[in-house]
Amino acid sequence: MVAQAIKLTPQNSGFGLQAASRLVLDVVVPWIQDLGLLVESIESARPSGAGNDWQPGAVLRLPYSQKLYRGHSAIGAPALVALADTAMMCACAAAWNGYRPMRAIDQTLQFVRPATCDVLAEARIVGTGPTTIFARATLISVADDQPVGSVAGAYAII
């Protein structure tokens, strides 16, 4: 399947939860869909009172499951990276007010500690250019609201 830009209709003129959830179903590869990622929130427009440094963003949840680990209770790195990448893709779509086909050209990961419960990925846009967009996702343990890791990504717009 070739990913195409998702068009917004007048009834759905902003990129929000419904559009992001549809994006995850229409664009994300099946093995990542099998993780059961949930779109928690999308910010495509500056909220009132936001600072000058505000950027569009998305929050996605990875539900904890035994299928995410083997031999210990910590979620494997591939699932956490998939969560962060998908959250950054949704943040990019929030910045564009709709999805544009793109490909990851760089991802840098730092893991702080093991994740043994649901994990949130809070993704924000860092910067945009004519052919690239940059994002960062912070991975947070839902159990104690503490960081699990961080992922920075760069994407080529295709």
ABEGO torsion letter per residue (X at the ends): XBBBBBBBBAABABBBAAAAAAAAAAABBAAAAAAGBBBABBBABBBBGBBAABBBBBBBBBBBBAAABBGBABBBAAAAAAAAAAAAAAAAAAAAGEBBBBBBABBBBBBABBBABBBBBBBBBABBBAABBBBBBBBBBAAAGBBAEBBBBBBBBX
